[in-house]
């Protein structure tokens, strides 16, 4: 038990650092001026030396680009010459969200014999890096790269980047939606309505000035949040005090600074977990949006994602689950019943049932709700 407690504490320490970065990522979704800071923190969290974040149109026109850790002459030479021969440029054709390294493009010996490595990477001491395609659509492509110095990318760096990818993807998607639809004034309603993430624009006391379609769905379900005399409150009275304190901290005059955001965990009536992110609308693009709706705080609400769960490694180790069994377990928790899981994993229902029986035996559970509670017990309380 002491070993389990130690492992859980180590995971929670990492999650605290992760949460701090995640809040800044979502803040940058509404304020382009924050992306440079986000990139700096991503590079540090993953153990890299330098990094770049780029969004561009399929025609090649760059919408925005941020870089950190590269010397100015190398940035210029990359734009003018070496970018066209960078093996990682093909990340735009990769699977969205997949963490790739130099060895995924070519054998490492081939990479090190390339002109790009000899003339551009090696002079900076860069040996490898992780590259991830974040978004790809008919109008825009975004990817992030973090370069590592001194050695090849290891499992720790891959894992660190994997934990950030879902949040980066979501934030970039929100940012692009707002950007492409010109959603900085009254016309922003159309873009906000198209967001899958629930969004509430609030005044300092929590009155709902605007809720997008996903937000209205959450209120209609009366499972996580509800409207009381026009103010947003939690269905669970046990967490409403914390929720209201986070709102007050993010409103003008609160303790949250313009460059910060606050995350709170929300427990739904059915036992599932959601997370709310309060963002002050008091700087940059956020201020423009706030003025358009006379709002001072934006609240994003999403169901706690199980991809990835920092505690899954611990779950697998404690209950001695095979990789396939762990995959089925997470799919059951995230998706639901056997038929839907079978379709998602592209396997027969009988295969899912067979793995499920083994999972029940190993975890000493009997029902799928028991598995949901088990995973929740090992998960950090706050996720995006």
PALUM-505327 format. One record per residue (C-alpha): residue in one letter; x, y negated, z negated. Coordinates in steps of 0.001 Angstrom, whole numbers, plus 524288, in hexadecimal, padded with zeros to 5 digits. Each point is the difference from the previous one (the first is absolute). Example, Ala and Ser with C-alpha at 12.3 -4.5 7.8 and 13.67 -1.06 7.14 Angstrom:
A8300C811947E188;S8055A7F29080294;
This chain:
X800008000080000;X80B257F6A47FD07;X805A48027280D76;X7F2CF7FD3F8063C;X7FEBC7F3707F80B;X80DA57FBC980414;X7FD198026B80E49;X7F3297F8B87FF10;X806BF7F4687F97C;X80A487FF9180AAD;X7F5738002A80A51;X7F8907F5217F93E;X80C4B7F7897FF21;X801A88015D80E9B;X7F19B7FD2C8020F;X8012D7F32B7F873;X80A7E7FB8180984;X7F7D38050480B50;X7F4047F8A97FB4C;X807907F3407FF6D;X8040F8018C80E30;X7F265804558042D;X7F9CD7F3B77FA64;X809907F784807AE;X7FD18807D080C4F;X7F1777FD3B7FEFB;X802C57F1C17FD00;X807CD7FF2880CA5;X7F431805398076B;X7FA177F2717FE58;X80C6D7F7ED7FFCB;X80A7D801D880A6A;X809C47F85C7F7E2;X8008C80B787F672;X804D780A34809AF;X80E5A7FC7C7FE63;X7FF168024B7F16A;X7F8A180CB680259;X80A6A804C980964;X80AAB7FCB37F633;X7F90D807E47F576;X7FD8480B6F80935;X80E79800908037A;X803CE7FFE37F19B;X7F5B580A137FC02;X804268099480A8C;X80E987FE537FD90;X802FA7F9B280D16;X8097A7F55C8040F;X7F7DA7F889809F2;X7F2BA8006A80648;X7F6FF7FA9C80A54;X7F14C7FEB0801BC;X7FADE7FCFE80D8F;X7F2B17FE7D80655;X7FF6B7FE2D80EA9;X7F69B8011680B33;X8012380B8680978;X805217F639809F7;X80BB27FD937F716;X7FBE57F2C37FAB3;X8039E7FF7A7F191;X7F5077FB7C7F701;X808577FF607F3D5;X80CE4805A77FB7D;X80733800367F31C;X80DC3804D47FD73;X80879800A67F3F5;X80DCF8049F7FD59;X805387FE5080DC9;X80A377F5AC8033E;X7FB0B7F57F80945;X80931803A480B54;X7FB2E80E107FF94;X7F1DA7FBAF7FFF6;X802727F7CA80C16;X807B180AAA806E0;X7F535809B77FCFF;X7F5E37F71780646;X808657FD4180BD7;X806A380D2280265;X7FF8E80B2E7F676;X7F174800947FD74;X7FDDF805F880D5A;X8092180B647FCEF;X7FBDC8023A7F1E6;X7FB8F80E507FF1D;X7F5C57FBE77F5FD;X7F8E87F7AE80A1C;X7F82180C13803A1;X7F9807FFA67F299;X7F49D7F99180705;X7FCEE80D53805DE;X800DB807487F30A;X7F4FC8045F7F73E;X7FAE17F4AC7F7F2;X805048008A7F206;X80A8280A348029E;X80D0F7FD137F976;X80AC38023B80A0E;X80EDA7FF207FF5B;X80B027FF6D809F1;X8008E80ED880058;X7F1D08006380465;X803ED7F8E280C6D;X80C788079D802F1;X80A58808907F966;X807EE7F7947F6C2;X80C8B8024C807C9;X7F94C7FAC380C25;X7FB327F43A7F896;X80D927FD027FACD;X805D5800E180D92;X7F6117F66E80579;X803807F230803A4;X7F5687FAE87F6D2;X8065F806917F43F;X80E0B7FCC6803AE;X7FDEA7F1BC80359;X7F4767FBD67F7A1;X7FD03809257F48E;X80D7A804827FBBD;X806127F24C7FF70;X7F59F7FCD17F5C9;X8026F80C857F872;X7F2AB80572803BE;X7FF7D80EC280192;X7F19680378800A4;X7F2897FACE7FD37;X7F17F802CC7FED5;X7F6887FB4380A58;X7F13E8003A7FF14;X7F58F7FC46809DB;X7F5B37F8C37F817;X7F5D27FC6080A2E;X7FDC48024A80E68;X7F4947FAA180799;X7FCE57FA5280D3F;X803AC7F28C7FAEF;X80AFC801E27F633;X80AB78092C7FB37;X806C27FED67F2C5;X80B48807777FA16;X8095E7FEF77F498;X80E368044F7FF58;X808F98010D7F442;X80E7780273802A1;X808C4807767F69D;X80E757FDAA7FE01;X80A85809E87FCB4;X7F86780CA5801EF;X7F4828066E806B6;X7F2077FE9E7FB67;X7FCEF8097A7F4F5;X7F3748056C7FA5B;X7FF027F5397F5DA;X800027F56D80A6D;X7F5FC8074F80826;X7F752801C37F411;X8010D7F1BC7FBFF;X7FC347FB5D80D8A;X7F4F5809EF800D5;X7F9E97FA3C7F3BD;X7FFE17F26C805F4;X7FB668038D80DA8;X7F13F801187FD2C;X800037F28E7F9AE;X8082C7F9D380ABF;X7F71B805AE80A62;X7F3D47FAED7F939;X805A77F2747FDA8;X8050F7FEA480DF2;X7F2C88045E80551;X7F9147F5B67F7CE;X809D87F5AA803F9;X7FEB28033D80E55;X7F13E8001E7FF6F;X7FFEB7F27E7FA0F;X80A617FB4980981;X7F9ED8056880C62;X7F25C7FB537FCB5;X804CF7F2A37FBC2;X7F996802597F2ED;X8043E7F3E07F8BF;X7F3647F86C80062;X7F19A802D580214;X803568093B80B27;X807238088D7F606;X7F314806757FC67;X80071808E180BE7;X80DBA804AE7FCE1;X7FD25801CA7F187;X7F3CF807B88031F;X80823809518084F;X80930803757F4C8;X7FE3480DA67FA82;X805167FB7B7F2E9;X7F5807F9B17F79C;X802747F16C7FEA0;X7F9687F66B7F6DA;X802927F15C8001B;X7FD4E7FAA47F268;X7FF7A7F3577F887;X807677FEBC7F2FF;X7F4BA806237F863;X7FE8580B8980926;X7F4387FB68807B6;X7FFBE806D780D1A;X801377F5DD80AC1;X801C080A1B80AA6;X800F580ED6800B2;X803328076C80C59;X7F85F80BEE80480;X80882809657F826;X7FE5C7F7657F40C;X7F1427FFBA80173;X8000880EC980151;X807208012D7F304;X7F6267F7147F96A;X7F48D80780805F5;X8058480CE27FAFC;X800527FA607F22D;X80AA7809C27FCFA;X80BFC7F76A7FD97;X7FBE67F1C58008E;X7F3127F8F67FF6D;X7FAF97F220800BB;X7FA667FA127F392;X7F9C87F2CE80267;X808F97FE4980B8F;X80C78803947F89B;X807DC80C37802BA;X8014B809367F44E;X8040C80E147FE41;X7F60080ACF7FE65;X8083F805D57F51A;X7FEF47F66B7F48B;X80C748059E7FA1E;X808727FA1680AA8;X7F83B7F3A28028A;X807AA7F8367F5ED;X80CE48034F8069E;X7F9D27FD0D80D2A;X7FB587F2997FBA1;X80D2F7FCEA7F9CB;X806CA8030E80CE8;X7F6697F72880713;X802727F4E67F666;X80EBC801B680161;X7FF077FEC380ECC;X7F6EF7F42C80002;X805507F20380003;X805C17FD107F2B3;X8024180E637FD0A;X80D0A806137FC9C;X801FC805F080D85;X808B47F799808AD;X7FC697FD5480E3B;X809DB80A1680499;X7FAC580B107F78A;X7F461809188000D;X7F9CF8089F7F5C1;X7FBB980E338016F;X7F625806E97F74D;X7FB4D80E0A7FFF1;X7F149801FB80115;X7F8EA80C5A7FBFA;X7F3B380302807A7;X7F3C9805C37F9FA;X802AC80CDA806F5;X80DB0800E77FA2A;X807B57FBEE80C0E;X80A0B7F5287FF3E;X800BC7F3418075E;X809C87F4F17FF67;X7FD467F180800AD;X80A447F60980430;X7FD7C7F1D77FC1D;X8071D7F62F808A9;X800217F15D7FCEC;X7FBD77F80A80BD5;X808C87F4AF7FC77;X80B4A80025809B3;X803188017280E5F;X7F626806C4808BB;X7F8A0804587F3DC;X7FCD67F1C57FCC4;X7FA417FDE980D85;X7F73280BD07FE55;X7FC527FBB97F251;X7FC5E7F272804A2;X7F7B68058F80AE3;X7F7818072D7F621;X8022F7F7187F438;X805D480BF67F980;X80B97800A77F6B7;X8023880EB07FED7;X7FF9880B6280992;X7FD0E80D897FAC1;X803B180BFB80800;X7FA1080CD97FB70;X8036080D7080547;X7FE9080DEA7FB99;X80C558054E7F9A1;X807628068080B09;X805CE80D637FDFC;X80A317FDF780AA6;X809E98003A7FA4D;X7FE8B803757F19A;X80CBF7FE1A7F890;X7FBB380AE77F6CF;X7FE5B80A6580A75;X80DF3804DB7FE87;X7FD75802097F18E;X7F30F806E5802BC;X8067A80912809B4;X80B22803147F6B7;X7F7B0802767F3E5;X7F5C5808948068F;X809808065A80996;X7F7E47FC7080BEC;X804F1802E280D9F;X800BA7F46F8096B;X7F3C1804F2806DD;X7F8A68017D7F337;X803D57F2357FBFD;X7FB407FAF780D17;X7F2D4806C67FE44;X7FEF37FB037F1FF;X8020D7F1DE80430;X7F6B38018980B6F;X7F5688055C7F6EE;X801D47F4567F6F9;X800A97F5DF80AC8;X7F63E8055D809F0;X7F671808BF7F8C9;X7F9ED80D0180394;X805E380BBD806BC;X7F9EA7FD7F80D7B;X805287F20C800B9;X80D668042A7FB14;X8009C80ADC80A0D;X7FCE67F65F80AEA;X809F27F64C7FAE3;X80AD980A167FEF7;X7FBCA806D280C98;X7FEFA80D677F997;X7F51F809BE7FD9D;X7F7227FE5C7F43A;X803E880D8F7FB71;X80E327FB817FFB0;X7FC7C7F45C7F782;X7F809808CA7F6EF;X80B57809777FE98;X809687F5277FC2D;X7F5B67FA087F718;X7FE8280CBB7F890;X80EA9800697FD9C;X7FFF47F1CB7FBA5;X7F4FE802B47F648;X807AB80B587FA6E;X80CBE7F8937FEBB;X7F9D77F3C87FA08;X7F65B8076C7F752;X7F4737F8D8805E8;X7F33D804ED805A9;X7F9C07F4AE80761;X8042D7F58C8098D;X7FC7F7F4F27F671;X809B98061F7F68F;X80A997FE6880A58;X7FC817F1B0801D6;X801667FD9B7F175;X80CD1807727FFAF;X805F87F7BA80AD5;X7FAF37F3777F9DF;X806B3803B87F345;X80D2380096806E3;X7FDE97F3DC80867;X804577F2537FC2E;X7F45E7F7D37FBBA;X801AD7F5A580A85;X800EE802EA80E70;X7FC227F8CD80C4E;
